[in-house]
Structures are given as C-alpha cells and as structure tokens.
Amino acid sequence: MSHNVLMETDVPVLVVGGGPVGLTLAIDLAHRGQRVLLVEQRDGPSEHPKATLLGSRSMELFRRWGLDEEIFAAQMWLASNEGIFVEPASAASIAGLFKTLNPASGRAYDPGKIRDGARIVCTVTGHGLKDVDVAKDRCSGVINSKADRKEILHKIGL
Ligand SMILES: Cc1cc2nc3c(=O)[nH]c(=O)nc-3n(C[C@H](O)[C@H](O)[C@H](O)COP(=O)(O)OP(=O)(O)OC[C@H]3O[C@@H](n4cnc5c(N)ncnc54)[C@H](O)[C@@H]3O)c2cc1C
C-alpha cells in the first residue's frame, strides 16, 4: 500500500524534521500553548546516537519545561548510588530512563518498545562541579578542607 497519502491540514506552525532542533522547537511551542504539527520523514529513532553530550544551556530549556527537578534527582541518584557525579544536563538520559520505567511519572517512552534483554546505554558526561551553585544548593552541606587527601578522607569519615 502506498504511504503517499496527500492530506490537507491547517496548522499555525509546521515544523519539518524531528531532529534535536525540530523536536525542541515543537516541544517549546507546545509548552507556550501554540498548536504545532511536526513532520518527520523517518518512522523511528535514528540508528546512531547523534547527541551523546548535552551542554549546560540545555538545562535552561529543561527548567522551562519543568523537567529540571527530575534531572537533578537523577544526578543525585547517580552520585549517591554509583559514586559518579556528572554535570546536571547529562543526567537527563538517566531521568528519561527512570521516567520510562515508572508508570506513575508519565512515561517518556513506551517500555513495551524495549525488547527483553536489551542493553540500555546512557552516556553521562562532565563533572558535577561544573555548575557549582547547583551542587552547593543540592548538597546537604559543604565541608571545607585543604586539598589534602588525608584531611579530606578524615573529614568525610573514611
Ligand atoms: C555521530 C554523531 C554524534 C554527534 N554527537 C553529538 C553530541 O554529542 N552533542 C551534540 O550536541 N551534537 C552531536 N552531534 C551533532 C548533532 O547530532 C546535530 O548537531 C543535530 O542532530 C542537528 O540537529 P538538527 O535537528 O538541526 O538536524 P538533524 O538531526 O539532521 O535532524 C533533521 C531531521 O529532519 C528530517 N528531515 C529532513 N528533511 C525532511 C523532510 N523533507 N521532511 C521530513 N523530515 C525531514 C531528518 O530525517 C532528520 O530527522 C552528533 C552528530 C553525529 C552524526
């Protein structure tokens, strides 16, 4: 059957291309209450990762969309459970994974589409201290220490 169905539709904004730019634009317009139609020529995600890194400025958009708390929580989960302290924006992939697996949180992606035994790779980058203010605000306290291994270990009780 041919998929070349010609349709006429009337939308205020048409975004062509569901890459990072098109998706971001469409999401942002929708958050501002703008009706938008996004068209993409492919019928699934790209085969290769095209954005393994997310810059700190991405957090400005995540904050605007009300997703920053989930991302900070994922960043803290990673630091507490895996001992890996990454820059906040890069924890977005972990937050998306939690969202996918938690039916109560409004799933980001249908987990049924993940085949059994699939390996999920979340690339996290940067250092948590890249955004010092966020780190200070989110931690329960700051321990001052000289840059001395012995003193640091002593002060954190190791
Ligand atoms: C291997 C690789 C790794 C990368 N890693 C990073 C990274 O770590 N960090 C980073 O910031 N950037 C990275 N990049 C760059 C990043 O992927 C691009 O800058 C980004 O994808 C550009 O986004 P875009 O939306 O402008 O274009 P694209 O991602 O190219 O998206 C355009 C979309 O439009 C669709 N399209 C085109 N024409 C039509 C049409 N006529 N009708 C319907 N749909 C159409 C295409 O199918 C495509 O999905 C990487 C790129 C590659 C290839």
Ligand as a Chemical Component Dictionary entry (heavy atoms), coordinates in Angstrom:
data_LIG
# 
_chem_comp.id                   LIG 
_chem_comp.type                 NON-POLYMER 
_chem_comp.pdbx_formal_charge   0 
_chem_comp.three_letter_code    LIG 
# 
loop_
_chem_comp_atom.comp_id 
_chem_comp_atom.atom_id 
_chem_comp_atom.alt_atom_id 
_chem_comp_atom.type_symbol 
_chem_comp_atom.charge 
_chem_comp_atom.model_Cartn_x 
_chem_comp_atom.model_Cartn_y 
_chem_comp_atom.model_Cartn_z 
_chem_comp_atom.pdbx_ordinal 
LIG C1  C1  C 0 27.676 10.533 15.233 1  
LIG C2  C2  C 0 27.218 11.917 15.696 2  
LIG C3  C3  C 0 27.426 12.262 17.016 3  
LIG C4  C4  C 0 27.029 13.518 17.481 4  
LIG N1  N1  N 0 27.213 13.831 18.800 5  
LIG C5  C5  C 0 26.775 14.994 19.275 6  
LIG C6  C6  C 0 26.876 15.299 20.650 7  
LIG O1  O1  O 0 27.367 14.527 21.431 8  
LIG N2  N2  N 0 26.395 16.506 21.093 9  
LIG C7  C7  C 0 25.815 17.380 20.248 10 
LIG O2  O2  O 0 25.367 18.432 20.723 11 
LIG N3  N3  N 0 25.725 17.132 18.920 12 
LIG C8  C8  C 0 26.181 15.963 18.425 13 
LIG N4  N4  N 0 26.074 15.693 17.094 14 
LIG C9  C9  C 0 25.531 16.720 16.221 15 
LIG C10 C10 C 0 24.039 16.723 16.310 16 
LIG O3  O3  O 0 23.540 15.405 16.075 17 
LIG C11 C11 C 0 23.495 17.699 15.269 18 
LIG O4  O4  O 0 24.032 18.983 15.510 19 
LIG C12 C12 C 0 21.999 17.728 15.370 20 
LIG O5  O5  O 0 21.459 16.446 15.109 21 
LIG C13 C13 C 0 21.424 18.729 14.390 22 
LIG O6  O6  O 0 20.055 18.757 14.660 23 
LIG P1  P1  P 0 19.019 19.173 13.586 24 
LIG O7  O7  O 0 17.666 18.988 14.210 25 
LIG O8  O8  O 0 19.373 20.535 13.056 26 
LIG O9  O9  O 0 19.241 18.209 12.343 27 
LIG P2  P2  P 0 19.081 16.617 12.231 28 
LIG O10 O10 O 0 19.451 15.906 13.483 29 
LIG O11 O11 O 0 19.782 16.253 10.953 30 
LIG O12 O12 O 0 17.526 16.414 12.036 31 
LIG C14 C14 C 0 16.864 16.773 10.867 32 
LIG C15 C15 C 0 15.658 15.869 10.742 33 
LIG O13 O13 O 0 14.846 16.325 9.677  34 
LIG C16 C16 C 0 14.368 15.217 8.947  35 
LIG N5  N5  N 0 14.055 15.692 7.622  36 
LIG C17 C17 C 0 14.897 16.220 6.716  37 
LIG N6  N6  N 0 14.234 16.596 5.618  38 
LIG C18 C18 C 0 12.925 16.283 5.826  39 
LIG C19 C19 C 0 11.747 16.426 5.048  40 
LIG N7  N7  N 0 11.759 16.986 3.832  41 
LIG N8  N8  N 0 10.570 16.005 5.571  42 
LIG C20 C20 C 0 10.538 15.441 6.818  43 
LIG N9  N9  N 0 11.617 15.289 7.593  44 
LIG C21 C21 C 0 12.806 15.717 7.102  45 
LIG C22 C22 C 0 15.506 14.206 9.007  46 
LIG O14 O14 O 0 15.055 12.893 8.793  47 
LIG C23 C23 C 0 16.028 14.424 10.437 48 
LIG O15 O15 O 0 15.398 13.576 11.381 49 
LIG C24 C24 C 0 26.439 14.457 16.596 50 
LIG C25 C25 C 0 26.234 14.079 15.261 51 
LIG C26 C26 C 0 26.597 12.832 14.803 52 
LIG C27 C27 C 0 26.346 12.448 13.361 53 
# 
loop_
_chem_comp_bond.comp_id 
_chem_comp_bond.atom_id_1 
_chem_comp_bond.atom_id_2 
_chem_comp_bond.value_order 
_chem_comp_bond.pdbx_ordinal 
LIG C1  C2  SING 1  
LIG C2  C3  SING 2  
LIG C2  C26 DOUB 3  
LIG C3  C4  DOUB 4  
LIG C4  N1  SING 5  
LIG C4  C24 SING 6  
LIG N1  C5  DOUB 7  
LIG C5  C6  SING 8  
LIG C5  C8  SING 9  
LIG C6  O1  DOUB 10 
LIG C6  N2  SING 11 
LIG N2  C7  SING 12 
LIG C7  O2  DOUB 13 
LIG C7  N3  SING 14 
LIG N3  C8  DOUB 15 
LIG C8  N4  SING 16 
LIG N4  C9  SING 17 
LIG N4  C24 SING 18 
LIG C9  C10 SING 19 
LIG C10 O3  SING 20 
LIG C10 C11 SING 21 
LIG C11 O4  SING 22 
LIG C11 C12 SING 23 
LIG C12 O5  SING 24 
LIG C12 C13 SING 25 
LIG C13 O6  SING 26 
LIG O6  P1  SING 27 
LIG P1  O7  DOUB 28 
LIG P1  O8  SING 29 
LIG P1  O9  SING 30 
LIG O9  P2  SING 31 
LIG P2  O10 DOUB 32 
LIG P2  O11 SING 33 
LIG P2  O12 SING 34 
LIG O12 C14 SING 35 
LIG C14 C15 SING 36 
LIG C15 O13 SING 37 
LIG C15 C23 SING 38 
LIG O13 C16 SING 39 
LIG C16 N5  SING 40 
LIG C16 C22 SING 41 
LIG N5  C17 SING 42 
LIG N5  C21 SING 43 
LIG C17 N6  DOUB 44 
LIG N6  C18 SING 45 
LIG C18 C19 SING 46 
LIG C18 C21 DOUB 47 
LIG C19 N7  SING 48 
LIG C19 N8  DOUB 49 
LIG N8  C20 SING 50 
LIG C20 N9  DOUB 51 
LIG N9  C21 SING 52 
LIG C22 O14 SING 53 
LIG C22 C23 SING 54 
LIG C23 O15 SING 55 
LIG C24 C25 DOUB 56 
LIG C25 C26 SING 57 
LIG C26 C27 SING 58 
# 
